[in-house]
């Protein structure tokens, strides 16, 4: 899936989880990738194959772009855990 389509599909899936990403928080980056800012400390990268974001253990989490709803569920859970800690 092309990164701009992957980004758009993830935004729709996130909206279904109650997380709204503004147009200003989604942009094209070098190499044809897209990035989405979900929170001040959470940036999600989209390429042709994966969504990628930093996990809670400091390692990169990868999720296939063919499954935006699954990625949205994982990201919503990560945001919920992050908000509980603050």
N, C-alpha and C positions, 0 to 999 in steps of 0.2 A: 504494500500500500504506500502511496506517495506520502511523505511526511506532512504536507499541508492537510491532506485528507485525514490522516491519522490524528493530527492535532484537533481538527474539527470534530471527529468522531468521539475523541476523548472528552472534549468540552461538553458535548451533548450527554454523554454517559455521566459525567460529573454533575451536570445540572439535574439529572434524574436522582442523584444522591443528595441534592440540596446544596451543591457547591457551584457557585457561579463564577466564571472566569471572564473578566472584562476583555474587550478587544485590545486594550493597552497592555494586558498581561500575557498576550500570545504574540510571538513574533518569529520571523524567519532568521536563522543564524547561518553562519558560514557552512558550506558543504551541503546545502539543501535541507538541513535539519530545521526543526521548529522547537521552540522552547515555550513552556507555560509556567508562570509563577502562580503557585497555589497558596503560598504563605511566604512571609519574609525569609524563611529559612528552607523553603521547599520549592525547588525548580525541577520540572519534568522535561526531559529531552525526548523528542520524537525523531526517529530516523525511518528508513524503509522497512525495518524488521522489528524494532523494539521501542517500547517506552522505557525510559531509564530514569531513575531517581535515587538519591542517597537514602539508604535504609537506616533503621534505628541503630544498627551495629556498626555503622560507618562503611559498609560495603555497598556497592551498587546493586540495586534491585532491577531486574529486567523482566519485562512482560511483553508478550507478542502483540503487535499492533492489530492483529486480526481479532483481538478480544478486548475492545475498549470497555465494555461493562465490567469485565473482571479486573482490569486495571483501576477503574474508578472505585470499585469496592475496596481494593487494597489501599488506595490512596485515601479514601474516606476514613478507613480504619486508622491509618497512620496519622492523619490530621486529628482524629478524635483522641488518640493516645497523646499526641503532642499537646493538645489543649488541656488535657487532664493534668499534665505535668506542670503547667504554668499557673 
